[in-house]
Amino acid sequence: MAKYVYIKKTNKKGELGISKSVFKQIGEESIRQINGIISLDKKKKTFLTDDDVDFTVRENEAIFKIKVNISKDVNKDEIETKIKEVLTNNLLYLLDAVPFKIVIKTNII
């Protein structure tokens, strides 16, 4: 598996090479900024496993697939909207030249 993703710049003047781990870290840190997501691993004090933030590139677009667990007392739509807002803002701030898509799977527990 390649360690870097190469995305063609929108001005068609070259490519942008970014480590896949950078994309995953941006996704993970974005989720950590949101209240209402339930921790899965009490020992590590984290709610993320290796499968909770998945990242791929398809047709020059970064695609994030995020799985989270929320309490039944939390509004699912609000959490999903907040995840998209925070991740979008972080991506635009850090990687403004990268087109992206965000897919969220929310489990209510």
Secondary structure as GFF3:
##gff-version 3
##sequence-region A 1 109
A	DSSP	beta_strand	4	8	.	.	.	ID=ss1
A	DSSP	beta_strand	15	19	.	.	.	ID=ss2
A	DSSP	alpha_helix	20	32	.	.	.	ID=ss3
A	DSSP	beta_strand	53	58	.	.	.	ID=ss4
A	DSSP	beta_strand	61	70	.	.	.	ID=ss5
A	DSSP	alpha_helix	76	94	.	.	.	ID=ss6
A	DSSP	beta_strand	100	108	.	.	.	ID=ss7
###
